[in-house]
Amino acid sequence: MNSRGSAGTHVSVAHRGALDLEHHLKTTKHQMGVRGVENSGSLSGYFIQPGSRIQSNVTAGEGTLAFHAVKHHFSYLSMDCTPGLMKQVYSDSEIARKMTCARTKTEAIVIAPHGVEMVMEAMRSISHCGVSTDASNHGSVKMFPLLIQYFDWKSGGLQTKVIDLQSLADETAAMIASYITGILEDKDILQKCVAFSGDNCNTNFGGLRRGDGNVFANLKRSVNPNLIGIGCPAHILNNCIQHGADRLSVGIDSNRVEDI
């Protein structure tokens, strides 16, 4: 006669009956099996039923976490451990146990397709906009957020919206200009772009001599020959002070030098 233990093991009780079961319960194999069963969760516990109330709560929680990370300028890398930490701290919460909001998902939530669609819908009634981008280094990855700025009186005035975020291999003017042009074409607002804004580095505007190898010159050829270039006021002021200070003549009082 055979009996199945709680850990799925077959135990023979043909010789000593209940004593066989008692002996099996004391074995290391049985005790390890029981601990394994207790620590293992059901596979269904890892999935959320579509359209259920818990799905709505989990989605809202993940969106809130993503918003919190961006609002306080947290690194996306921190989101790899935050949901796991919440599972430990709030172990009795079904919402916390089912939240999976690491950096990849956080990025997708921040630049959500629905949000971009809303901006593009608003742009249907807007005739002009400006575009800007700048490199942000995250370790060895160069991230280029692409922003557009436009005036929408229905939404309260001047609007600044992120419409794309990509990593580029380098910061060459041709690659940045191609990236901007491609996104504007994809969003069907290329003809509405009348201005380009960026910091005053040589890659964007070409320095004092301008030239035709910078981002601004490339965009004038591919987007709009009458494109307006808008530099950073803080950088302009800094450059003015720097170059002005370099050209100041500094007088030396020889009598004062001798006293020293």
C-alpha positions in Angstrom: 0.0 0.0 0.0 1.3 3.4 -0.9 0.5 6.9 0.4 1.4 10.3 -1.1 3.1 12.8 1.3 2.4 16.5 1.4 5.5 17.2 -0.6 4.4 14.9 -3.4 6.5 11.8 -2.4 5.2 8.3 -2.5 5.5 6.5 0.9 5.0 2.7 1.3 3.0 1.8 4.4 2.8 -1.9 3.6 5.0 -3.0 6.5 4.5 -0.8 9.5 1.5 1.2 8.6 1.3 4.5 10.4 4.9 4.1 11.7 6.1 4.3 8.1 4.4 7.7 7.8 5.8 8.9 11.1 9.3 7.9 10.1 8.9 9.7 6.7 7.7 12.9 8.4 11.0 13.0 10.3 13.3 12.6 7.3 15.3 15.6 5.9 13.9 15.0 2.4 10.3 15.5 3.6 11.0 18.5 5.7 12.9 20.2 2.8 9.9 19.4 0.5 7.4 20.9 3.0 9.5 24.1 3.2 9.7 24.3 -0.6 5.9 24.0 -0.9 5.3 26.7 1.7 7.7 29.1 0.0 6.4 28.5 -3.5 3.5 30.6 -4.7 0.9 29.7 -7.2 1.7 30.6 -10.8 -1.6 32.4 -11.1 -0.4 34.8 -8.4 2.0 36.3 -10.9 -0.6 37.3 -13.4 -3.4 39.9 -13.3 -6.8 39.3 -14.8 -7.4 41.9 -17.5 -10.1 44.4 -16.7 -10.2 43.5 -13.0 -10.2 46.0 -10.2 -6.7 44.9 -9.1 -5.4 45.6 -12.6 -6.6 49.2 -12.4 -5.0 49.7 -9.0 -1.7 48.2 -10.0 -1.6 50.3 -13.2 -2.4 53.5 -11.1 0.4 52.6 -8.7 3.0 52.0 -11.4 2.0 55.3 -13.0 2.3 57.1 -9.6 5.8 55.6 -9.0 7.0 56.7 -12.5 5.7 60.2 -11.9 7.3 60.4 -8.5 10.7 59.3 -9.9 10.6 62.0 -12.6 9.3 64.7 -10.4 12.2 64.3 -7.9 14.8 63.6 -10.6 15.5 60.1 -9.5 17.6 57.9 -11.8 15.7 55.3 -13.8 18.2 52.8 -12.4 16.7 53.2 -8.9 13.4 51.8 -10.2 15.0 48.4 -10.7 14.9 47.9 -6.9 12.1 50.2 -5.7 9.2 47.8 -6.6 11.1 44.9 -5.0 11.6 46.9 -1.9 7.8 47.8 -1.8 7.0 44.1 -2.0 9.1 43.5 1.1 7.8 46.5 3.1 4.1 46.0 2.1 4.1 42.3 1.9 0.4 42.2 2.9 -0.6 44.4 0.0 -1.8 42.6 -3.2 -1.1 45.7 -5.2 2.5 46.0 -4.0 3.1 42.3 -4.8 1.9 42.6 -8.4 3.7 45.9 -9.2 6.5 45.5 -11.7 7.8 49.0 -12.6 11.5 48.7 -13.3 13.5 51.3 -15.4 12.4 50.0 -18.8 8.7 50.1 -17.9 9.1 53.5 -16.2 10.6 55.0 -19.3 7.7 53.6 -21.3 5.2 55.1 -18.9 6.9 58.5 -18.9 7.0 58.8 -22.7 3.6 57.1 -23.0 2.1 56.8 -26.4 -1.2 58.1 -25.1 0.5 61.3 -23.8 2.2 61.9 -27.2 -1.1 61.3 -29.0 -2.7 64.0 -26.9 0.0 66.4 -27.8 -0.3 65.6 -31.5 -4.0 66.0 -31.3 -3.6 69.5 -29.8 -1.1 70.3 -32.6 -3.8 69.9 -35.2 -5.0 73.4 -34.4 -1.5 74.9 -33.9 0.2 76.5 -36.9 3.7 77.0 -35.5 6.0 75.4 -33.0 9.7 75.3 -31.9 11.9 72.3 -31.3 14.7 71.8 -28.9 17.0 69.0 -27.7 20.2 68.5 -25.7 22.3 65.5 -24.7 22.1 64.0 -21.2 24.7 61.5 -20.3 23.6 58.4 -18.3 26.7 56.5 -17.8 27.9 55.5 -21.3 24.5 56.2 -22.9 23.7 59.6 -24.4 20.0 60.4 -24.1 18.4 63.0 -26.4 14.9 64.1 -25.2 13.1 66.0 -28.0 10.8 68.8 -26.9 8.4 71.0 -28.8 7.1 74.4 -27.6 3.9 76.1 -28.8 1.2 78.5 -27.7 -2.2 77.0 -27.0 -4.7 79.5 -25.5 -7.1 76.6 -24.8 -4.6 75.0 -22.4 -3.5 78.2 -20.7 -0.8 79.6 -22.9 2.8 78.5 -23.6 3.2 74.7 -23.7 6.4 72.6 -23.5 6.0 68.9 -24.3 8.3 65.9 -24.6 7.5 64.0 -27.8 10.4 61.6 -28.0 13.4 60.2 -26.1 16.2 58.2 -27.7 19.8 57.3 -27.2 22.2 58.2 -30.0 25.6 56.8 -30.7 27.3 60.1 -30.7 26.7 63.9 -30.7 27.6 64.8 -34.2 25.6 67.7 -35.8 24.5 65.5 -38.7 23.1 62.7 -36.5 21.3 65.1 -34.1 19.8 67.0 -37.1 18.7 63.8 -38.7 17.1 62.6 -35.4 15.1 65.9 -35.1 14.0 65.9 -38.7 12.9 62.2 -38.6 10.8 62.7 -35.5 9.2 65.9 -36.8 8.3 64.1 -40.1 7.0 61.1 -38.2 4.7 63.3 -36.1 3.7 65.3 -39.2 4.7 68.6 -37.8 7.9 69.2 -39.9 6.3 72.1 -41.8 5.1 73.8 -38.6 8.6 74.1 -37.1 9.8 77.7 -37.2 12.5 77.7 -34.5 15.3 75.6 -33.0 16.5 76.1 -29.4 19.6 74.7 -27.8 22.7 75.6 -25.8 25.4 77.6 -27.5 27.9 74.8 -28.1 29.6 74.7 -31.4 27.7 71.5 -32.4 24.4 73.3 -32.2 25.2 76.8 -33.6 28.8 76.7 -34.9 30.4 79.1 -32.5 31.4 82.7 -33.5 31.9 81.8 -37.2 28.7 79.7 -37.5 29.6 77.7 -40.6 27.3 75.1 -42.2 28.3 72.0 -40.3 26.2 72.5 -37.1 22.8 71.3 -36.1 21.1 74.7 -36.8 22.6 74.9 -40.4 21.5 71.3 -41.1 18.0 72.0 -39.9 17.7 75.1 -42.0 18.5 72.9 -45.1 16.1 70.1 -44.1 13.3 71.8 -42.2 12.9 75.5 -42.9 15.4 77.9 -44.6 13.9 80.7 -42.4 14.4 78.7 -39.2 15.0 80.9 -36.2 17.9 80.0 -33.9 17.3 80.5 -30.2 20.4 80.2 -27.9 20.4 79.8 -24.2 20.4 83.3 -22.5 22.5 82.1 -19.6 25.2 80.8 -21.9 25.1 84.0 -24.0 25.6 86.1 -20.8 28.4 83.7 -19.6 30.2 83.9 -23.0 29.9 87.7 -23.0 31.5 88.0 -19.6 34.2 85.5 -20.4 35.2 87.1 -23.7 34.9 90.6 -22.2 37.1 89.7 -19.2 39.7 88.3 -21.6 40.0 91.6 -23.4 40.2 93.8 -20.3 43.5 95.6 -19.9 44.8 95.1 -16.3 47.0 98.0 -15.1 49.8 97.3 -12.6 50.9 100.0 -10.1 54.6 99.7 -10.0 54.9 101.5 -6.6 52.4 99.0 -5.1 54.4 96.1 -6.5 57.6 97.5 -4.9 55.8 97.9 -1.5 54.8 94.2 -1.7 
